[in-house]
Amino acid sequence: MPVRKLSVGLDTAVADAAARAAEREGLSVSAWLNRAAERELRIGRGLAAVRAWERNNGALTDAELADADKVLDRVLRRTQRAG
């Protein structure tokens, strides 16, 4: 996969925490930051999709949001067990 080198500035505390997290996970800081950026972009796309759905269908109800939370909790538990 081609990469593009960037120079970025991070708050010292954020840079230190990212370096520790990358080390714990056996990744370079670049790989860790790339993964974090990918995750943030996926979250943004998901939130945009929900906003679009709500524009067309109305706001999600409290019950629908509670059901979604339950599904996400199950997925996260499975992911944590597998990881």
N, C-alpha and C positions, 0 to 999 in steps of 0.2 A: 504494500500500500504506500503510495507516495505521501510524504510528509512535508509540511511547510514549517520552517523554523520561525518562531516569533520570540521577541523579547517582551516579557511581561513583568509588571511590578506587582508584588503582593505585600500586604501588611506583614510585618515580621512575624507576628503570632500566627497568621494564616499560613505563611510559608513554612514555618517550623512544624506546625500541626500536619500540614500536607506531607512534608518529608517523613515525619514519623509514621503516618498512615500508609504511605507508599512502602516504607521499609517493612512494616508489619505484614503487608500483603505481598511482599516479594516483587514489587514493581518499581520501575524508575519513577521519579517525580513526574517526568513528562507523560509516561503512560498513565499514571494515576490521575493527573490533571485532564488528560484526554478523555478518560473514562468518566470523570466528573462532569466535564463539559457535555459529553454525549447524553448522560443521564439528565442534566438540566434541560437540554434541548428536547428530549423525549417528553419530559414533564410539561414543558411549554406547549408542545404540539397537542398533548392530551388536554390541557386546560383550554386551549383554543378550540378544540373539537367539542368540548362540553359547552363552551359559550355559544358556538354555532348551533349545537343541538337545542340548547335552551331558547335561542332566538326563534327557532322554527317550531318548538314544541312546548314552550313555557318552562318555567323554573322547575328543577327537580324538587320533589317533596321531601320533607324530613324523613319519611319512611323509605323513600328510594335511596336517599343518602345513607341512612343507617344500613340498608341492605348492601350497598356498595362497600361500606366500611367493613362489614362482616366478610365479604368476599376478599377484600384486600388483606385483612388479617389472616385469613386462611392461606393465601398465596405467600405472604411474608413468612409465616411459620414454616411452610413447605420449603421455601427458598433457604431459610436459615438452617433447617435440618440437612438440606442437600449440600450446603456450602461448608 
